[in-house]
Amino acid sequence: MDLARIEQLVDLVSRSHIAELEFTEDGTRVRIVKNSTPRAEAAGPPSVMQDFREVRVNGHEIGPPAVANSDEIVVPAPMHGVFYRAAAPGEPPLVEVGSTIEVGQKICIVEAMKTFIDISAETSGVVLAVLAEDGHEIEAGQPLFRIRLAGPS
């Protein structure tokens, strides 16, 4: 399931009276739970995701998409393939939740057409969540990591 499909589901729930939706497609489980109380107007541009208490993909919470004043981003998969957290079988993951990362640091590997492609961080920050399962197939645009951006030094 790709990010566009998840966004469609979030939009569907936001426009309906549905309070909670759990959906499984091609092995990906998505759970969307609407906030039970109306939200106060948030600073910055509005986001449909602000209306939700919880949005999970395969049991991992994903946050709202990055907005102008947000200090978090979601790193999407650049292509379809198989997601690997470690450089080789039996080695530790390249990054863990809580890891500080730097621009250019290898954060995962995607295998596509029997080729292993290193995926590097495009920004510095701290890994808040790993959103894909090691060794599982991913779709282009699927959320892989949630990162808190590094503040100005």
PELINQUI-V570544 format. One record per residue. N is the residue number from 0. RES is the residue in one letter. NEAR is the number of other C-alpha atoms within 12 Angstrom. Layout:
# PELINQUI-V570544
n=N res=RES near=NEAR
n=N res=RES near=NEAR
This chain:
# PELINQUI-V570544
n=0 res=M near=28
n=1 res=D near=29
n=2 res=L near=28
n=3 res=A near=16
n=4 res=R near=24
n=5 res=I near=34
n=6 res=E near=27
n=7 res=Q near=18
n=8 res=L near=33
n=9 res=V near=37
n=10 res=D near=24
n=11 res=L near=20
n=12 res=V near=27
n=13 res=S near=25
n=14 res=R near=14
n=15 res=S near=13
n=16 res=H near=14
n=17 res=I near=19
n=18 res=A near=22
n=19 res=E near=24
n=20 res=L near=26
n=21 res=E near=24
n=22 res=F near=24
n=23 res=T near=19
n=24 res=E near=16
n=25 res=D near=15
n=26 res=G near=18
n=27 res=T near=28
n=28 res=R near=26
n=29 res=V near=32
n=30 res=R near=28
n=31 res=I near=37
n=32 res=V near=27
n=33 res=K near=31
n=34 res=N near=22
n=35 res=S near=14
n=36 res=T near=12
n=37 res=P near=12
n=38 res=R near=17
n=39 res=A near=10
n=40 res=E near=11
n=41 res=A near=16
n=42 res=A near=13
n=43 res=G near=12
n=44 res=P near=16
n=45 res=P near=19
n=46 res=S near=23
n=47 res=V near=27
n=48 res=M near=32
n=49 res=Q near=31
n=50 res=D near=28
n=51 res=F near=30
n=52 res=R near=25
n=53 res=E near=26
n=54 res=V near=36
n=55 res=R near=34
n=56 res=V near=38
n=57 res=N near=30
n=58 res=G near=22
n=59 res=H near=25
n=60 res=E near=27
n=61 res=I near=39
n=62 res=G near=35
n=63 res=P near=30
n=64 res=P near=28
n=65 res=A near=25
n=66 res=V near=20
n=67 res=A near=13
n=68 res=N near=14
n=69 res=S near=22
n=70 res=D near=23
n=71 res=E near=27
n=72 res=I near=31
n=73 res=V near=35
n=74 res=V near=37
n=75 res=P near=33
n=76 res=A near=37
n=77 res=P near=28
n=78 res=M near=27
n=79 res=H near=25
n=80 res=G near=26
n=81 res=V near=30
n=82 res=F near=38
n=83 res=Y near=36
n=84 res=R near=34
n=85 res=A near=25
n=86 res=A near=24
n=87 res=A near=19
n=88 res=P near=13
n=89 res=G near=10
n=90 res=E near=11
n=91 res=P near=15
n=92 res=P near=23
n=93 res=L near=28
n=94 res=V near=33
n=95 res=E near=22
n=96 res=V near=22
n=97 res=G near=16
n=98 res=S near=23
n=99 res=T near=23
n=100 res=I near=29
n=101 res=E near=21
n=102 res=V near=17
n=103 res=G near=15
n=104 res=Q near=20
n=105 res=K near=25
n=106 res=I near=40
n=107 res=C near=38
n=108 res=I near=38
n=109 res=V near=37
n=110 res=E near=29
n=111 res=A near=21
n=112 res=M near=11
n=113 res=K near=10
n=114 res=T near=12
n=115 res=F near=19
n=116 res=I near=24
n=117 res=D near=26
n=118 res=I near=29
n=119 res=S near=25
n=120 res=A near=32
n=121 res=E near=21
n=122 res=T near=26
n=123 res=S near=26
n=124 res=G near=32
n=125 res=V near=29
n=126 res=V near=30
n=127 res=L near=28
n=128 res=A near=29
n=129 res=V near=38
n=130 res=L near=38
n=131 res=A near=40
n=132 res=E near=28
n=133 res=D near=26
n=134 res=G near=20
n=135 res=H near=23
n=136 res=E near=26
n=137 res=I near=34
n=138 res=E near=29
n=139 res=A near=23
n=140 res=G near=23
n=141 res=Q near=35
n=142 res=P near=41
n=143 res=L near=46
n=144 res=F near=41
n=145 res=R near=38
n=146 res=I near=39
n=147 res=R near=27
n=148 res=L near=27
n=149 res=A near=21
n=150 res=G near=12
n=151 res=P near=7
n=152 res=S near=6
